[in-house]
Amino acid sequence: MDIPQMRKKEYELTDIDEIKELVDNAEIMHIGINNGEYPVVEPLSYGYEIIDKTIVLYFHGSYEGFRYELLKKDNHVCVTINSNVSYVHDNPTANFDSIVGYGEAVEIEKDTDERVKAMELILKNYGMEDVKFPPEAFNGPSVFKIVLDNYQAKRKQDM
């Protein structure tokens, strides 16, 4: 998928360390899922890793329900992650860091090392890397992986 060119190139983030900082500072990601005429946008907790310059995201949820059924029909998603949002006094604008990316949400099989790793990365993202669970505990929820094939990161921090 071709992403439209960023209009204000001066805000574009390309340094992977700065992009990692953006993802580290965020608490929630939003995924847009196809649902026919209108997309559905869901806020989710997540874990991640960056391999070279590729962002790999993980999230978990129920094996039942609207989101799960939509992802089974069409796993193409759009992801946004935002951090460091603040509003500028006496100015109709905001400061922010953001990523918009596209990929496919692929369910990770039960009883796999990849599933354990995904759940541990989710725990780590919320400061719970010291919490240990037996691997079979991670078979309860569904777990998905999104490799962001294309993404753009942006930082607007005018003071």
DSSP file (Angstrom, degrees, kcal/mol; ACC not computed):
  #  RESIDUE AA STRUCTURE BP1 BP2  ACC     N-H-->O    O-->H-N    N-H-->O    O-->H-N    TCO  KAPPA ALPHA  PHI   PSI    X-CA   Y-CA   Z-CA
    1    1 A M              0   0    0      0, 0.0     2,-0.5     0, 0.0   101,-0.1   0.000 360.0 360.0 360.0 132.3    0.0    0.0    0.0
    2    2 A D        -     0   0    0    148,-0.0   148,-0.0     3,-0.0     3,-0.0  -0.730 360.0-146.2 -85.7 129.6    1.3    3.4   -0.9
    3    3 A I        -     0   0    0     -2,-0.5     3,-0.1   148,-0.1   148,-0.1  -0.789  26.8-106.8 -92.9 135.5    1.1    6.0    1.9
    4    4 A P        -     0   0    0      0, 0.0    -1,-0.1     0, 0.0     2,-0.1  -0.277  44.8 -95.2 -57.6 147.4    0.4    9.5    0.8
    5    5 A Q        -     0   0    0      1,-0.1     2,-0.3     2,-0.0     3,-0.0  -0.372  42.2-104.4 -64.2 140.9    3.4   11.8    1.1
    6    6 A M        -     0   0    0      1,-0.2     3,-0.3    -3,-0.1    -1,-0.1  -0.506  25.4-148.8 -67.8 129.6    3.7   13.7    4.3
    7    7 A R  S    S+     0   0    0     -2,-0.3     2,-0.9     1,-0.3    -1,-0.2   0.915  89.8  44.2 -69.0 -44.2    2.7   17.3    3.6
    8    8 A K    >   -     0   0    0      1,-0.2     3,-2.1    -3,-0.0     4,-0.3  -0.757  67.7-179.2-106.5  87.0    5.0   18.9    6.2
    9    9 A K  G >  S+     0   0    0     -2,-0.9     3,-1.4    -3,-0.3    -1,-0.2   0.730  73.4  74.3 -59.1 -24.7    8.3   17.1    5.8
   10   10 A E  G 3  S+     0   0    0      1,-0.3    -1,-0.3    -3,-0.1    -2,-0.0   0.694  96.9  50.2 -65.2 -16.1    9.8   19.1    8.7
   11   11 A Y  G <  S+     0   0    0     -3,-2.1   144,-3.1   145,-0.1    -1,-0.3   0.547  83.7 118.0 -94.9  -9.0    7.8   17.0   11.1
   12   12 A E  E <   -A  154   0A   0     -3,-1.4     2,-0.5    -4,-0.3   142,-0.3  -0.355  52.6-150.5 -67.7 133.9    8.7   13.6    9.7
   13   13 A L  E     +A  153   0A   0    140,-2.6   140,-0.6     1,-0.1    -1,-0.1  -0.908  30.7 154.4-101.5 126.3   10.6   11.3   12.1
   14   14 A T        +     0   0    0     -2,-0.5     2,-0.4   138,-0.1    -1,-0.1   0.537  41.3 102.7-122.8 -18.0   13.0    8.9   10.4
   15   15 A D     >  -     0   0    0      1,-0.2     4,-2.1     2,-0.0     3,-0.4  -0.564  64.5-146.6 -71.8 121.4   15.5    8.1   13.1
   16   16 A I  H  > S+     0   0    0     -2,-0.4     4,-2.5     1,-0.2    -1,-0.2   0.808  96.4  56.9 -63.4 -30.5   14.6    4.7   14.5
   17   17 A D  H  > S+     0   0    0      2,-0.2     4,-2.0     1,-0.2    -1,-0.2   0.891 108.9  46.4 -67.4 -38.3   15.7    5.7   18.1
   18   18 A E  H  > S+     0   0    0     -3,-0.4     4,-2.0     2,-0.2    -2,-0.2   0.868 112.1  51.0 -69.3 -36.0   13.3    8.6   18.0
   19   19 A I  H  X S+     0   0    0     -4,-2.1     4,-2.3     2,-0.2    -2,-0.2   0.909 109.1  50.9 -66.3 -41.9   10.5    6.3   16.7
   20   20 A K  H  X S+     0   0    0     -4,-2.5     4,-2.7     1,-0.2    -2,-0.2   0.912 108.4  52.4 -60.6 -42.5   11.2    3.8   19.4
   21   21 A E  H  X S+     0   0    0     -4,-2.0     4,-2.1     2,-0.2    -1,-0.2   0.907 108.0  51.8 -59.4 -42.4   11.0    6.6   22.0
   22   22 A L  H  X S+     0   0    0     -4,-2.0     4,-0.9     1,-0.2    -2,-0.2   0.945 112.5  44.2 -58.5 -49.9    7.6    7.6   20.5
   23   23 A V  H  < S+     0   0    0     -4,-2.3     3,-0.5     1,-0.2    -2,-0.2   0.872 112.4  53.6 -65.9 -36.8    6.3    4.0   20.8
   24   24 A D  H  < S+     0   0    0     -4,-2.7    -1,-0.2     1,-0.2    -2,-0.2   0.873 108.4  49.9 -62.7 -37.7    7.8    3.7   24.3
   25   25 A N  H  < S+     0   0    0     -4,-2.1    59,-0.3    -5,-0.2    -1,-0.2   0.622  94.7  88.7 -81.1 -13.3    6.0    6.8   25.5
   26   26 A A     <  -     0   0    0     -4,-0.9    57,-0.1    -3,-0.5     3,-0.1  -0.475  52.8-167.9 -84.4 157.0    2.5    5.9   24.2
   27   27 A E        +     0   0    0     55,-0.4     2,-0.4     1,-0.3    19,-0.3   0.657  69.3  32.5-112.5 -26.8    0.0    3.9   26.3
   28   28 A I        -     0   0    0     54,-0.3    54,-0.6    17,-0.1     2,-0.4  -0.973  58.7-157.5-134.6 143.8   -2.6    2.9   23.7
   29   29 A M  E     -CB  44  81A   0     15,-2.7    15,-3.2    -2,-0.4     2,-0.4  -0.900  13.7-145.0-112.8 154.1   -2.6    2.1   20.0
   30   30 A H  E     -CB  43  80A   0     50,-2.7    50,-2.6    -2,-0.4     2,-0.4  -0.961  10.5-161.3-115.3 135.1   -5.7    2.4   17.9
   31   31 A I  E     -CB  42  79A   0     11,-2.4    11,-2.5    -2,-0.4     2,-0.5  -0.961   8.8-146.9-117.0 136.7   -6.4    0.0   15.0
   32   32 A G  E     -CB  41  78A   0     46,-3.5    46,-1.7    -2,-0.4     2,-0.4  -0.880  19.3-168.4 -98.0 128.2   -8.8    0.6   12.2
   33   33 A I  E     -CB  40  77A   0      7,-3.3     7,-2.7    -2,-0.5    44,-0.1  -0.934  25.9-109.1-120.4 138.2  -10.5   -2.5   10.9
   34   34 A N        +     0   0    0     42,-0.7    40,-0.1    -2,-0.4    39,-0.1  -0.425  39.2 165.9 -65.9 135.9  -12.6   -2.9    7.8
   35   35 A N    >   -     0   0    0      1,-0.4     3,-1.0     3,-0.1     2,-0.5  -0.281  54.7 -95.3-145.4  52.7  -16.3   -3.3    8.4
   36   36 A G  T 3  S+     0   0    0      1,-0.3    -1,-0.4     0, 0.0     0, 0.0  -0.573 105.1   8.8  75.3-123.2  -18.0   -2.7    5.1
   37   37 A E  T 3  S+     0   0    0     -2,-0.5    -1,-0.3     1,-0.1    -3,-0.0   0.867 135.1  30.7 -65.1 -39.2  -19.2    0.8    4.6
   38   38 A Y  S <  S-     0   0    0     -3,-1.0    -3,-0.1    -4,-0.0    -1,-0.1  -0.950  80.2-125.4-123.2 141.0  -17.5    2.3    7.7
   39   39 A P        -     0   0    0      0, 0.0     2,-0.4     0, 0.0    -5,-0.2  -0.402  19.9-132.1 -75.9 161.3  -14.3    1.2    9.5
   40   40 A V  E     -C   33   0A   0     -7,-2.7    -7,-3.3    -2,-0.1     2,-0.5  -0.956  15.1-156.3-112.1 133.5  -14.2    0.4   13.1
   41   41 A V  E     -C   32   0A   0     -2,-0.4    -9,-0.2    -9,-0.2   -11,-0.0  -0.955  11.6-172.6-114.2 127.1  -11.5    1.9   15.3
   42   42 A E  E     -C   31   0A   0    -11,-2.5   -11,-2.4    -2,-0.5     2,-0.4  -0.963  19.3-137.5-122.3 130.9  -10.5    0.1   18.5
   43   43 A P  E     +C   30   0A   0      0, 0.0     2,-0.3     0, 0.0   -13,-0.2  -0.708  34.4 176.3 -81.8 137.8   -8.2    1.3   21.3
   44   44 A L  E     -C   29   0A   0    -15,-3.2   -15,-2.7    -2,-0.4     2,-0.2  -0.988  34.4-122.2-142.2 148.4   -5.9   -1.5   22.5
   45   45 A S        -     0   0    0     -2,-0.3    15,-0.3   -17,-0.2     2,-0.3  -0.575  45.4-178.5 -77.9 157.7   -3.0   -2.1   24.8
   46   46 A Y        -     0   0    0    -19,-0.3     2,-0.3    -2,-0.2    13,-0.2  -0.970  29.9-147.1-154.4 162.7    0.0   -3.5   23.0
   47   47 A G  E     -F   58   0B   0     11,-2.0    11,-2.7    -2,-0.3     2,-0.3  -0.858  27.1-177.7-124.6 166.2    3.5   -4.7   23.1
   48   48 A Y  E     -F   57   0B   0     73,-0.3     2,-0.3    -2,-0.3     9,-0.2  -0.983  20.5-162.6-157.3 165.9    6.1   -4.2   20.4
   49   49 A E  E     -F   56   0B   0      7,-2.0     7,-2.9    -2,-0.3     2,-0.5  -0.968  18.2-138.3-147.0 154.0    9.6   -4.9   19.0
   50   50 A I  E     -F   55   0B   0     -2,-0.3     2,-0.6     5,-0.2     5,-0.2  -0.969  14.4-169.9-116.7 121.8   11.6   -3.1   16.4
   51   51 A I  E >  S-F   54   0B   0      3,-2.5     3,-2.7    -2,-0.5     2,-0.5  -0.949  70.6 -43.6-114.4 114.0   13.5   -5.4   14.0
   52   52 A D  T 3  S-     0   0    0     -2,-0.6    -2,-0.0     1,-0.3     0, 0.0  -0.562 124.7 -32.6  57.7-114.1   15.9   -3.3   11.9
   53   53 A K  T 3  S+     0   0    0     -2,-0.5     2,-0.5     2,-0.1    -1,-0.3   0.194 115.3 110.1-115.3  15.5   13.4   -0.5   11.0
   54   54 A T  E <   -F   51   0B   0     -3,-2.7    -3,-2.5    96,-0.0     2,-0.5  -0.790  60.1-143.8 -94.3 129.9   10.3   -2.6   11.0
   55   55 A I  E     -F   50   0B   0     -2,-0.5    93,-2.8    93,-0.5     2,-0.5  -0.822  13.7-167.5 -94.1 126.4    7.8   -2.1   13.8
   56   56 A V  E     -FG  49 147B   0     -7,-2.9    -7,-2.0    -2,-0.5     2,-0.3  -0.972   7.5-166.3-116.2 121.5    6.1   -5.3   15.0
   57   57 A L  E     -FG  48 146B   0     89,-3.0    89,-2.9    -2,-0.5     2,-0.4  -0.797   4.7-165.0-110.1 148.8    3.1   -4.8   17.3
   58   58 A Y  E     +FG  47 145B   0    -11,-2.7   -11,-2.0    -2,-0.3     2,-0.3  -0.986  11.7 167.0-131.5 142.5    1.2   -7.4   19.4
   59   59 A F  E     - G   0 144B   0     85,-1.8    85,-3.1    -2,-0.4     2,-0.3  -0.971  16.6-148.2-146.8 163.3   -2.2   -7.2   21.1
   60   60 A H  E     + G   0 143B   0    -15,-0.3     2,-0.3    -2,-0.3    83,-0.2  -0.876  24.5 141.5-130.5 163.5   -4.5   -9.7   22.8
   61   61 A G  E     - G   0 142B   0     81,-2.1    81,-2.9    -2,-0.3     2,-0.1  -0.921  48.0 -44.9-172.7-163.8   -8.3  -10.0   23.1
   62   62 A S        -     0   0    0     -2,-0.3     6,-0.0     2,-0.2    78,-0.0  -0.402  34.7-131.4 -83.2 159.0  -11.1  -12.4   23.2
   63   63 A Y  S    S+     0   0    0     77,-0.2     2,-0.3    -2,-0.1    -1,-0.1   0.415  94.8  52.8 -84.4   0.3  -11.8  -15.3   20.9
   64   64 A E  S    S+     0   0    0      4,-0.0     4,-0.3     5,-0.0    -2,-0.2  -0.872  79.1  58.1-129.0 162.5  -15.3  -14.0   20.6
   65   65 A G  S  > S-     0   0    0     -2,-0.3     4,-2.3     1,-0.2     5,-0.2  -0.359  88.0 -55.7 110.2 174.0  -16.9  -10.7   19.7
   66   66 A F  H  > S+     0   0    0      1,-0.2     4,-2.5     2,-0.2     5,-0.2   0.902 125.6  47.4 -59.9 -51.9  -17.0   -8.0   17.1
   67   67 A R  H  > S+     0   0    0      1,-0.2     4,-2.6     2,-0.2     5,-0.2   0.931 113.0  49.0 -59.7 -47.8  -13.3   -7.2   16.7
   68   68 A Y  H  > S+     0   0    0     -4,-0.3     4,-1.7     1,-0.2    -1,-0.2   0.921 112.8  47.4 -59.2 -45.4  -12.3  -10.9   16.5
   69   69 A E  H  X S+     0   0    0     -4,-2.3     4,-1.4     1,-0.2    -1,-0.2   0.898 111.8  50.2 -64.8 -41.0  -14.9  -11.7   13.9
   70   70 A L  H  X S+     0   0    0     -4,-2.5     4,-2.6     1,-0.2     3,-0.3   0.922 109.8  50.3 -62.8 -43.6  -14.0   -8.6   11.8
   71   71 A L  H  < S+     0   0    0     -4,-2.6    -1,-0.2     1,-0.2    -2,-0.2   0.819 107.2  54.5 -66.1 -29.7  -10.3   -9.6   11.8
   72   72 A K  H  < S+     0   0    0     -4,-1.7    -1,-0.2    -5,-0.2     3,-0.2   0.828 112.4  43.9 -71.4 -30.7  -11.1  -13.1   10.7
   73   73 A K  H  < S+     0   0    0     -4,-1.4     2,-0.3    -3,-0.3    -2,-0.2   0.887 136.9   2.2 -78.3 -41.3  -13.0  -11.7    7.7
   74   74 A D     <  -     0   0    0     -4,-2.6   -40,-0.3   -40,-0.1    -1,-0.3  -0.873  58.7-173.4-152.0 110.7  -10.4   -9.0    6.8
   75   75 A N        +     0   0    0     -2,-0.3    30,-2.9    -3,-0.2     2,-0.4   0.349  48.0 117.9 -93.2   7.3   -7.1   -8.7    8.6
   76   76 A H  E     + D   0 104A   0     28,-0.2   -42,-0.7    26,-0.1     2,-0.3  -0.627  45.0 176.2 -74.9 126.5   -5.9   -5.6    6.9
   77   77 A V  E     -BD  33 103A   0     26,-2.9    26,-1.9    -2,-0.4     2,-0.4  -0.892  32.5-142.1-132.9 159.1   -5.5   -2.8    9.5
   78   78 A C  E     -BD  32 102A   0    -46,-1.7   -46,-3.5    -2,-0.3     2,-0.4  -0.979  25.2-160.1-115.9 135.4   -4.4    0.7   10.0
   79   79 A V  E     -BD  31 101A   0     22,-3.1    22,-2.5    -2,-0.4     2,-0.4  -0.932   9.8-172.6-120.2 138.3   -2.7    1.5   13.2
   80   80 A T  E     -BD  30 100A   0    -50,-2.6   -50,-2.7    -2,-0.4     2,-0.4  -0.994   1.9-176.8-127.0 141.4   -2.1    4.8   15.0
   81   81 A I  E     -BD  29  99A   0     18,-1.8    18,-2.0    -2,-0.4     2,-0.4  -0.997   8.8-174.6-133.5 129.3    0.0    5.4   18.1
   82   82 A N  E     + D   0  98A   0    -54,-0.6   -55,-0.4    -2,-0.4   -54,-0.3  -0.959   8.3 162.4-127.7 142.8    0.2    8.9   19.6
   83   83 A S  E     + D   0  97A   0     14,-2.4    14,-2.3    -2,-0.4   -57,-0.1  -0.955  53.4  35.3-149.3 169.9    2.3   10.2   22.5
   84   84 A N  E    S+     0   0A   0     -2,-0.3     2,-0.4   -59,-0.3    -1,-0.1   0.868  70.8 173.4  53.1  43.9    3.5   13.5   24.0
   85   85 A V  E     +     0   0A   0     11,-0.1     2,-0.3    -3,-0.1    11,-0.2  -0.691   5.4 152.8 -84.8 130.0    0.2   15.3   23.2
   86   86 A S  E     - D   0  95A   0      9,-1.9     9,-3.4    -2,-0.4     2,-0.4  -0.983  37.3-122.5-150.8 157.1   -0.1   18.8   24.6
   87   87 A Y  E     - D   0  94A   0     -2,-0.3     2,-0.5     7,-0.2     7,-0.2  -0.819  22.3-125.6-106.8 143.9   -2.0   21.9   23.6
   88   88 A V    >   -     0   0    0      5,-1.5     3,-1.5    -2,-0.4     5,-0.4  -0.758  28.0-119.1 -92.3 123.3   -0.4   25.2   22.9
   89   89 A H  T 3  S+     0   0    0     -2,-0.5    -1,-0.1     1,-0.3     0, 0.0  -0.349  95.0   4.7 -61.7 135.3   -1.8   28.1   24.9
   90   90 A D  T 3  S+     0   0    0      1,-0.1    -1,-0.3    -2,-0.1    -2,-0.0   0.783 114.2  97.1  60.4  30.1   -3.3   30.9   22.8
   91   91 A N  S <  S-     0   0    0     -3,-1.5     2,-1.7     2,-0.2    -3,-0.3  -0.975  74.2-134.0-148.0 131.0   -2.7   28.8   19.6
   92   92 A P  S    S+     0   0    0      0, 0.0     2,-0.3     0, 0.0    -3,-0.1  -0.184  78.7  80.6 -82.7  49.5   -5.2   26.6   17.8
   93   93 A T        -     0   0    0     -2,-1.7    -5,-1.5    -5,-0.4     2,-0.3  -0.854  64.4-135.6-141.7 176.0   -2.8   23.7   17.4
   94   94 A A  E     -D   87   0A   0     -2,-0.3     2,-0.3    -7,-0.2    -7,-0.2  -0.953  12.7-128.7-135.2 154.2   -1.4   20.8   19.4
   95   95 A N  E     +D   86   0A   0     -9,-3.4    -9,-1.9    -2,-0.3     2,-0.3  -0.787  44.1 146.4 -95.1 147.2    2.0   19.2   20.0
   96   96 A F  E     - E   0 156A   0     60,-2.7    60,-3.3    -2,-0.3     2,-0.4  -0.983  43.8-135.6-169.7 161.4    2.3   15.5   19.4
   97   97 A D  E     +DE  83 155A   0    -14,-2.3   -14,-2.4    -2,-0.3     2,-0.3  -0.982  38.8 169.6-119.2 139.1    4.3   12.5   18.3
   98   98 A S  E     -DE  82 154A   0     56,-2.7    56,-2.9    -2,-0.4     2,-0.4  -0.997  27.2-159.3-152.3 155.7    2.5   10.0   16.1
   99   99 A I  E     -DE  81 153A   0    -18,-2.0   -18,-1.8    -2,-0.3     2,-0.4  -0.996   5.4-171.4-129.7 137.4    2.8    7.0   13.9
  100  100 A V  E     +DE  80 152A   0     52,-2.2    52,-2.3    -2,-0.4     2,-0.3  -0.999  23.2 162.6-123.7 127.1    0.3    5.9   11.2
  101  101 A G  E     -DE  79 151A   0    -22,-2.5   -22,-3.1    -2,-0.4     2,-0.4  -0.933  27.6-140.1-144.5 166.5    1.0    2.5    9.7
  102  102 A Y  E     +DE  78 150A   0     48,-2.7    47,-1.5    -2,-0.3    48,-1.3  -0.960  35.4 120.8-130.9 143.5   -0.5   -0.4    7.8
  103  103 A G  E     -D   77   0A   0    -26,-1.9   -26,-2.9    -2,-0.4     2,-0.4  -0.945  54.4 -78.2-172.7-167.1   -0.3   -4.1    8.0
  104  104 A E  E     -D   76   0A   0     43,-0.5     2,-0.8    -2,-0.3    43,-0.7  -0.966  31.1-134.6-118.7 131.4   -2.1   -7.4    8.5
  105  105 A A  E     -H  146   0B   0    -30,-2.9     2,-0.5    -2,-0.4    41,-0.2  -0.765  29.0-172.5 -85.2 112.5   -3.2   -8.6   11.9
  106  106 A V  E     -H  145   0B   0     39,-2.9    39,-2.4    -2,-0.8     2,-0.2  -0.924  21.8-125.0-112.9 127.1   -2.2  -12.3   12.1
  107  107 A E  E     -H  144   0B   0     -2,-0.5     2,-0.4    37,-0.2    37,-0.3  -0.483  21.6-133.9 -72.0 137.0   -3.3  -14.5   14.9
  108  108 A I        -     0   0    0     35,-3.2    35,-0.4    -2,-0.2     4,-0.1  -0.785  25.6-113.3 -93.6 131.8   -0.5  -16.3   16.7
  109  109 A E        -     0   0    0     -2,-0.4     3,-0.5     1,-0.1     6,-0.3  -0.203  32.1-103.5 -62.5 150.7   -1.0  -20.0   17.4
  110  110 A K  S    S+     0   0    0      1,-0.2    -1,-0.1    29,-0.1     3,-0.1  -0.279  99.6  27.0 -66.6 159.3   -1.4  -21.3   21.0
  111  111 A D  S    S+     0   0    0      1,-0.2     2,-0.3    24,-0.2    -1,-0.2   0.842  92.3 127.5  56.4  40.4    1.4  -23.1   22.7
  112  112 A T     >  -     0   0    0     -3,-0.5     4,-1.7    23,-0.1    -1,-0.2  -0.921  68.4-127.3-124.7 153.7    4.2  -21.4   20.7
  113  113 A D  H  > S+     0   0    0     -2,-0.3     4,-2.7     1,-0.2     5,-0.2   0.855 111.6  59.8 -62.6 -34.4    7.3  -19.5   21.8
  114  114 A E  H  > S+     0   0    0      1,-0.2     4,-2.4     2,-0.2    -1,-0.2   0.885 103.7  50.2 -62.4 -38.1    6.1  -16.6   19.6
  115  115 A R  H  > S+     0   0    0     -6,-0.3     4,-2.3     2,-0.2    -1,-0.2   0.913 111.2  48.0 -66.5 -43.6    2.9  -16.3   21.7
  116  116 A V  H  X S+     0   0    0     -4,-1.7     4,-2.4     1,-0.2    -2,-0.2   0.934 112.5  49.5 -61.8 -46.2    4.8  -16.3   25.0
  117  117 A K  H  X S+     0   0    0     -4,-2.7     4,-2.2     1,-0.2    -2,-0.2   0.917 109.9  51.6 -59.0 -44.8    7.1  -13.6   23.6
  118  118 A A  H  X S+     0   0    0     -4,-2.4     4,-1.9     1,-0.2    -1,-0.2   0.929 111.9  45.4 -59.3 -47.4    4.2  -11.5   22.4
  119  119 A M  H  X S+     0   0    0     -4,-2.3     4,-2.4     1,-0.2    -1,-0.2   0.875 111.6  52.4 -67.3 -36.4    2.5  -11.6   25.8
  120  120 A E  H  X S+     0   0    0     -4,-2.4     4,-2.5     2,-0.2    -1,-0.2   0.871 108.5  51.2 -66.3 -35.6    5.8  -10.8   27.6
  121  121 A L  H  X S+     0   0    0     -4,-2.2     4,-2.0     2,-0.2   -73,-0.3   0.866 108.9  51.1 -68.9 -35.6    6.3   -7.8   25.3
  122  122 A I  H  X S+     0   0    0     -4,-1.9     4,-0.7   -75,-0.2    -2,-0.2   0.948 112.2  46.4 -63.6 -47.8    2.8   -6.6   26.1
  123  123 A L  H ><>S+     0   0    0     -4,-2.4     5,-2.7     1,-0.2     3,-1.1   0.918 111.4  52.4 -59.5 -44.0    3.5   -6.9   29.9
  124  124 A K  H ><5S+     0   0    0     -4,-2.5     3,-2.1     4,-0.3     5,-0.3   0.886 100.7  60.7 -60.4 -40.4    6.9   -5.2   29.4
  125  125 A N  H 3<5S+     0   0    0     -4,-2.0    -1,-0.3     1,-0.3    -2,-0.2   0.726 108.1  45.5 -61.9 -20.7    5.3   -2.2   27.7
  126  126 A Y  T <<5S-     0   0    0     -3,-1.1    -1,-0.3    -4,-0.7    -2,-0.2   0.050 125.0 -98.7-112.0  23.8    3.2   -1.6   30.8
  127  127 A G  T < 5S+     0   0    0     -3,-2.1     3,-0.2     1,-0.1    -3,-0.2   0.697  94.0 113.0  74.4  20.0    6.1   -2.0   33.3
  128  128 A M    > < +     0   0    0     -5,-2.7     3,-1.5    -6,-0.2    -4,-0.3  -0.084  24.1 125.6-115.4  34.4    5.3   -5.6   34.2
  129  129 A E  T 3  S+     0   0    0     -5,-0.3    -1,-0.2     1,-0.3    -5,-0.1   0.725  73.1  58.1 -66.2 -18.8    8.3   -7.3   32.8
  130  130 A D  T 3  S+     0   0    0     -3,-0.2     2,-0.5    -7,-0.1    -1,-0.3   0.586  81.8  99.7 -85.8  -9.8    9.0   -8.9   36.2
  131  131 A V    <   -     0   0    0     -3,-1.5     2,-0.4   -11,-0.1    -8,-0.1  -0.658  61.5-160.7 -78.3 124.2    5.6  -10.6   36.3
  132  132 A K        +     0   0    0     -2,-0.5    -2,-0.1     0, 0.0    -3,-0.0  -0.903  13.3 178.8-114.1 135.7    6.0  -14.2   35.4
  133  133 A F        -     0   0    0     -2,-0.4     5,-0.0     2,-0.0    -2,-0.0  -0.933  38.3-101.7-125.3 150.6    3.3  -16.5   34.2
  134  134 A P    >   -     0   0    0      0, 0.0     3,-2.2     0, 0.0     4,-0.5  -0.504  40.0-113.6 -66.8 146.0    3.5  -20.1   33.1
  135  135 A P  G >  S+     0   0    0      0, 0.0     3,-1.6     0, 0.0   -24,-0.2   0.820 114.5  62.3 -52.9 -34.9    3.4  -20.3   29.3
  136  136 A E  G >  S+     0   0    0      1,-0.3     3,-1.5     2,-0.2     4,-0.2   0.731  89.3  70.4 -66.6 -19.4    0.0  -22.1   29.3
  137  137 A A  G X  S+     0   0    0     -3,-2.2     3,-0.9     1,-0.3    -1,-0.3   0.772  90.6  61.5 -65.1 -24.5   -1.5  -19.0   30.9
  138  138 A F  G <  S+     0   0    0     -3,-1.6    -1,-0.3    -4,-0.5    -2,-0.2   0.425  84.6  77.3 -84.2   2.4   -1.0  -17.2   27.6
  139  139 A N  G <  S+     0   0    0     -3,-1.5    -1,-0.2     1,-0.1    -2,-0.2   0.578  77.1  78.0 -84.5  -9.4   -3.3  -19.6   25.8
  140  140 A G  S <  S+     0   0    0     -3,-0.9   -77,-0.2    -4,-0.2    -1,-0.1   0.964  91.4  44.6 -66.1 -55.0   -6.5  -17.9   27.3
  141  141 A P  S    S-     0   0    0      0, 0.0     2,-0.3     0, 0.0   -79,-0.2  -0.454  89.9-106.2 -87.5 162.6   -6.7  -14.8   25.1
  142  142 A S  E     -G   61   0B   0    -81,-2.9   -81,-2.1    -2,-0.1     2,-0.4  -0.630  37.1-155.5 -75.7 147.9   -6.4  -14.5   21.3
  143  143 A V  E     -G   60   0B   0    -35,-0.4   -35,-3.2    -2,-0.3     2,-0.3  -0.997   8.9-167.7-132.5 131.1   -3.0  -12.9   20.4
  144  144 A F  E     -GH  59 107B   0    -85,-3.1   -85,-1.8    -2,-0.4     2,-0.4  -0.865   9.3-153.2-121.2 152.9   -2.3  -11.0   17.2
  145  145 A K  E     -GH  58 106B   0    -39,-2.4   -39,-2.9    -2,-0.3     2,-0.5  -0.978   6.6-168.1-122.8 135.4    0.8   -9.7   15.5
  146  146 A I  E     -GH  57 105B   0    -89,-2.9   -89,-3.0    -2,-0.4     2,-0.7  -0.980   6.2-161.1-124.7 119.1    0.9   -6.8   13.1
  147  147 A V  E     -G   56   0B   0    -43,-0.7     2,-1.3    -2,-0.5   -43,-0.5  -0.887  23.2-133.5 -94.2 117.4    4.0   -6.1   11.1
  148  148 A L        -     0   0    0    -93,-2.8   -93,-0.5    -2,-0.7   -45,-0.2  -0.589  26.0-178.8 -76.3 100.0    3.8   -2.5    9.9
  149  149 A D  S    S+     0   0    0    -47,-1.5     2,-0.4    -2,-1.3    -1,-0.2   0.884  73.9  16.2 -64.7 -40.2    4.7   -2.9    6.3
  150  150 A N  E    S+ E   0 102A   0    -48,-1.3   -48,-2.7    -3,-0.1     2,-0.3  -0.998  76.2 155.9-135.1 136.6    4.4    0.8    5.7
  151  151 A Y  E     - E   0 101A   0     -2,-0.4     2,-0.4   -50,-0.3   -50,-0.2  -0.992  25.2-152.0-155.5 159.3    4.4    3.6    8.3
  152  152 A Q  E     - E   0 100A   0    -52,-2.3   -52,-2.2    -2,-0.3     2,-0.4  -0.997  12.1-157.8-130.8 138.0    5.1    7.3    8.8
  153  153 A A  E     -AE  13  99A   0   -140,-0.6  -140,-2.6    -2,-0.4     2,-0.3  -0.903  10.9-172.6-115.9 146.6    6.2    8.9   12.1
  154  154 A K  E     -AE  12  98A   0    -56,-2.9   -56,-2.7    -2,-0.4     2,-0.4  -0.993  12.4-166.3-141.6 143.0    5.7   12.5   12.8
  155  155 A R  E     + E   0  97A   0   -144,-3.1     2,-0.5    -2,-0.3   -58,-0.2  -0.978   8.5 174.3-132.0 120.5    6.8   14.9   15.6
  156  156 A K  E     + E   0  96A   0    -60,-3.3   -60,-2.7    -2,-0.4  -145,-0.1  -0.924  14.1 154.7-123.7 103.8    5.3   18.3   16.1
  157  157 A Q        +     0   0    0     -2,-0.5     2,-0.3   -62,-0.2   -62,-0.1  -0.454   9.3 163.9-129.7  58.8    6.6   19.9   19.3
  158  158 A D              0   0    0    -64,-0.2    -2,-0.1     1,-0.1   -63,-0.0  -0.597 360.0 360.0 -73.9 135.4    6.4   23.6   18.8
  159  159 A M              0   0    0     -2,-0.3    -1,-0.1   -71,-0.1   -64,-0.0   0.451 360.0 360.0 -99.0 360.0    6.7   25.4   22.1
